[in-house]
Amino acid sequence: MSNPDQYKQMSTTELIKQFPRYQTMLDEYVRAAKAMDEQTFRQTYENDQGVLPFSTIHLHNIPISLYRSRLERKVGNKEDLSSPRTFSYVPLELANGYFPNLQRANFSGQSIFYGSLSPTTNFREISDDVTAGEEIYMAKWNLSPDANLMLNRILPPKDTFLNDNIKRFFELDEEKSEVFESFFQKLGEIMMSTEEGNAKYMVSALYANFVYKFRPKLLPDGSYMKPFDGLLYPSTKVEDVIEWNMAIKPDCIDKHATLQYVVRGKVEKDLRSINYSDIGFCKDGEIHWYSPWIDHRDITPTKMIVWDTNNIPVELDNGTLFDKVGKIVSNPWAVFEYQKDQWAGQYIRHFQSSLRGDYNLEELEEENLPSATFSGHAILREVDGWKFIRNEQEFRIGKIGFEFKVKSTFIRKQKPNGINWMENHGT
């Protein structure tokens, strides 16, 4: 809670008397949000700054990683995909009375950096209508340990707020503890509301702005309570209450956050993971994009298989293979090379999701990007009139197929534009 030493100067009875009033104010905000438009609501209550208590958490010398995602369909055509700003908060110069929209921790026109502590949480937070298969960007931002984040922590409504140390500090018995807990549970319900309409966000945005505008205080013991950098709150899209989001003020991001990477890919069916293709590394304020690619020279056949017209495999040892005009096929492997573009291209595009490699994003480095080798199976071509003769025994050949090996690596791109698996080595 904010300024516990101030409350300590009160008697426990005086302190407890404050919390029913806090609950009454929350109830008033909720009623007003359902009856007022956003502008009237703000004009009426924004000056109530400082009348509600906070639950604080100070992340001292702790590195923090935040994941922030954007649906590709919501990225404008004129946005610069090489700029970290495209994957950060809405630039302040673009904010107006209506943009960004009213959200859980910001009023309309107020730019705030939203991120999740886990990428699996973040995909569920970006949009109410996200579906499997949608193209998405996910950025990983790192906040330096010297940021020393001061956050207002929103407690899940079902969590018990008061631990034994706090109870002892305020000399609270069980009955008085319930008064404290009741307020923070109500606040948690408001901040994590999943109701429809703007009213669900107006109260949470109001409380968030109380947090953002909190003025630093010198406590009676001579210590200093710094301003808040933002809010820490549980995900409303995931039932597991240990999955957390943050809403951070832009100036904190500007001073302490750096972009590590951005990946582009498709949301998986679980809506909690991404099958990424392109990856961008941020260096010196610019994102360098890389895409998986396969050079034609890196597709090589490893085994040839033929079938007769009854679909029975035929061994090609100790015999001769003839084409439909009776010409000896002296180098059947050339068949693969002759139509590699068509066969391998179709195969690779069909199975492209498995050809990127199971790389750990945290271990990838722009200077040393890895390659991965895969085995393909039975690229087929039907043949007409071919035959194989061994010891005067003739087999009519109906299909020829190849197993092959393919190496996938990364190539630098001007911008991410999906997977182009095949490229001629001369281009």
N, C-alpha and C positions, 0 to 999 in steps of 0.2 A: 504494500500500500504506500501511497505517497507520504513522505515526511512522517514516519512512525514516531520520531522523537517529539514532534509537535503534539501528537495524540497522547504520548506518554505523560505530558504535562497535565492532561485532563485526568480526572478520576475515571475509573472504568465505567461507572454509571453514566457520566457525561458523554463518554465516548460511545457507549452503546446507544444512547439516545439519538445520535446523529444518523444511524443507519436506517431506521424507518423513514426518515426524511429523504434520504438518498433513494430509497425504493419508490417513494411517492413521486419523486422527480422523474425517475425512469418511466413510471406509469404515465405521467403527464406527457413525456416526450412521445411515447408510443401512441397515445390517443391523438395527439396533435399531428403526428406524421400521417395518420389515416384521414385527417380532415383538411390538411393544408397542402398547398403546392410547395415545391422545394424552396423557392425563393422566399416565400412568406415564412416558412419554417426556419430558415437560416436567419432571417432578420429578427425573428422572435427570440431565438434561443442561443445564437452563437456567442452572445455576451455573457452567458452563464459560465464561461470559462472558469475552471478552478473549483467548482462546487461539488465535484464527485471525486471519490478516492480512486487511486490507481493500484494495480498489482504490478510490481516492477521486477525485472530481471536484468542484471548487469553482466554482460558477457565480456569479462576482463581478460585481455590477451588471449582470445580464442579465435582462431581462423574460422570463417564461416563461408560455405559455398551455397549459392542460391541458384535455382534453376527457373528460367523464365521462357515460356513458349508462346509462339504466335502461329495461328492458322495461316497457311499460305494465301487463302482466299481473302484474308483481311490485310495483307501486305499490299500497299499501293504500288502502282506501276512505276511511279517516280521515286520510290524509296530506294536508297542506296544500299545494296546488299553487301557492300564492302565496308560499310560504316557500323561501328559498334552501337551507335545511337539508334539504329533501326531495331535493335533487340534490347533496348533499355526502356526507361520510362518515356512517355510522350514528351518530345521536346517542349520546353516551356514557351517558346515563341509560337508554337502551334496551338497552344491551349486557348480556348475562348469560353464564352458563357455556357456552351453546350458540349464541348469536347475537351477532354475525355468525358464519357458518360458517368453519371452517378454510379458508384460502386460501393462495395462493402466498407472501404476505408478512405473514400474521397468523395467530395461533393462534385457536381458537374463543373467542368472547367478546371479542375484541380489535378495536377499531374503527380502521381505517386508511383514508385517502383514496387511492383508486386513480384514476389518470387516464392518458391517452395524449397524446403530443406532437402527434398528428395525428388528426383525426376519422375518417379512413379506417381507421386502426388500431383505434380504440376500438370500433367496431361489432362487430368480430370478437372482442373481449375480454369482452363483457358476459355471454355465456352460451354454453355448448356446444351448446345446441339452438335457437339463434336461426335463424329462417327468413325468407325473403323475404316481404314484405307485412305483417310484424308491426309493430304500433304501438310507437313508441319515443320516449323523450325523450333529447335530447342537450344537455348543459350545457357552456358554455365558461367556465372559471375562469382568471383572470389573477393570477399571482404578481408582486408588485412587485419591481423590481430590487434594492431594499434588503434583500430577504430573504436575499441572499447564500447561496444554498443550498449546503450541504455534503452530498454524496450518495455513497453507496457504489455504484460502478458494477459491474454484472455483465457480464462479457465473454462474447460468444458463444463456444461451445467451439471453433469452427474459426478464430477470430480469433487473430492473433499478438499477445500481450500486450506484450511487451517492445520498446520502440522503442530507437533508438540512444542517446538521452540517458540512459535508465535503465540500459542496459548499461554505459555509461561511468561513471555515478554509482557503481554497485556493482562496477565493474571485473570484469564477467562475460565469460567466454569463451562460445563457443557451447554447450559441454557443460553449463556451469553454468546458462546461460539456460534450457535445456530443463527443468531441475528446477523453476524458477519457473513456467514456462509450463504444465507438467504439472498443477500444483496448481490454477491458475486455470481451466484447461480442465475439470478435474473439477468444480470448483465451478460453472462455467457449465452443465455437463450436469445437475447437480442442480437448480439454480435454474430451468432451462428445461425440466424434465422434463414429458413429456406422457403419462406412464404413468397407469393407472387407479388409483383408490383413494386413501385419505387418506395413505398412506405417501409419495406423491410430493410432498405439501405439508409434511409434518412437518419434514423436514430444511431445506427452504427457509425455512419460518416460523421455525425455530430460528435459522438464520443471520441472518434479518432482525431478530430480536430482539437478537442480539448487536450489530447495527448500531444499533438504536434506543436501547440501553442503554449505548452507548459513553460513557465519561466523558471530559470535556474534559481535555487534557493540555498541560502546558507543556514544550515541546521544549528540548533542550540549547542550541539557539542563541538561546533567549529568546522565540521565536515561540510562538503559541498555536494549538493544534488544537481547533477548536470541535466540539461534538457534531454527530452526523449528523442531518439533517432527514428522511432517507429513503433509498430505493434507486432507482436507474435501471437498468432491465433491458430486454433486447430482447423484442419480441413473440414469443410462441410460436405464434401463429395465422397469422403472415405470414412467408413465407420471406425477405423482404428484411430483413436484419439492421440496416438503418439506421432501422427503425421501432421506437420506444422507448415504454416505459411507465414510470410512476413510482408508487411507494408512499410517501406522505408522512404524517408524524405529524400528528394533528389540531391540536396547538397551533401548528404552523407555518402550517396553513391558516387558523386563527382570526386569527393575527397579520398575515399577509401576502397572503391570497388574497381576491379579490372576484369575484362572479359577474357576468359581462357579459350573457349571454343564455341562454335555453333554447329549443330548438325541439322541436316535436312533429310526427311524421310516420310514414312507413312505410319500412322497410328495403328497399332495392332488391335486384334479383336478384344483383348482385355481392357482396352482404353487406358492402360497403365504402362505401356512400353512403346518403343518406336523401332521400326525396321529402317534404320537410317542408310542413306546412300552417300550424299555429299557431306564433307566435313570442312569447316573453315577454322583456321587458326588465327588468332588475333596477335599481330606483331606491329609494334610502333603505331598503334592507332588505326590499323587497317586489317580487314579480314582477308586472308588468303584462302581461296576455296580450292578444294581438291575433290575429284570424282573418281570412282572406280573405273578402270578401263582395262581392255585386253587388246594387245597387239596381235595381229594375224600370225606373226612369227611365234607367238607363245601358245598356239593351238597345235598340238602334234598328235597324230594317231598312234595308239599303242597296241591295238589288236584289231584284226579284220575277221569278220564272221560272214559266211554266206549260207543261204537257205535255198533248198530246192523249191519247186513249185508246190510241193505239199507241206511247206513250212517246216521241213526237217533240216537241221544243221548239217552242213557238208564240210568235212576236213579237206583242206587244199593241199595236203602233202602228196608228193609223188604223182603229180598229174599236171594237166594243162587246162587253163581257163581260156575260153573263147568268147568273143562278143557276138552280137547278132549277125554280123556280116562274115563271121568265121575267122576273124583276125585274132591272133593270140594276144591276150592281155598280159604283157610281159611284166608290167609294174602296176598291179591292182591298187597299190597305195596311192597312185596318182589320181585315182578316182576321188579320193578324199580331198586332195589339194585342189582339184579342178573345180569342185563346187563347195569349197570350204565356206565362202561367204554366205551362201544360201543355207547350207545345212547347219553349220556351227552357229551362225547368227540366229537362226530360228530357235535352236536348242538353248543357247545361252539366254536369250530373252525370255524364254519360257521358264527357265529355272534361275533367273537372275537373283532372286532373294537369297539363294544359298551361296552365291559366288563372291560376296564381298569379303568374307572372312569374319571369324568371330573375334574381333579385336576388342581389347579393353580401351575404351576412349581415354581413360586417365593415363594410359601408358603411351599413347600415340604422340609422336613429335614430328613437327613439320620437316625437320632436317633429316629424319630417318624413318620415313614411312615404310611399312612392311609390305610384302607381297604374300599371296597365298596360292597354293596349288590345289586343284581339284581334279577329280576323275569324272569324265562323262561316259555315258553308256549308250551304245547302239544307236548312233545316228544312221538312219536307214534310207536306202534308195531302192526302189523297185526297178528291176531290169527285165527287158523283154528279149527273148531269143538267146540269152546267154546259156552256155553249157560248160560243164567240167568233165574231162575225160581222164580216167585213171585205169590202166590195165584193160583197155578196151571196154570199160564200163562207163556209160554216159549218164550224167546227172543234169537235168534241166534246172537252171538256176533262176529263182524268182526274185530274190532280194539279196542285197549286199549291205553290210553294216560295219560300223567302226566304233570301237571304244577309243577314247582320246584323253589327253591330259591338257589342262588349260591353266595358265597362270594369270591371276588378277592382281593388279597393283593400282596405284593412285596417280593421277595426272593433274597438274595445275590448270585451273579454269578461271576465266574472267568472272564468271558468276555461276552459281549452282543451277543446273537445268535438268536434273534427273540423271539417270544412268545411260550412258552411251557405251555399251560394252565393247563394241567392235570398232576398231580404227585401223586404217591401212598404215603400215609402217612408213610409207612414203609421204604421208601427209603431215 
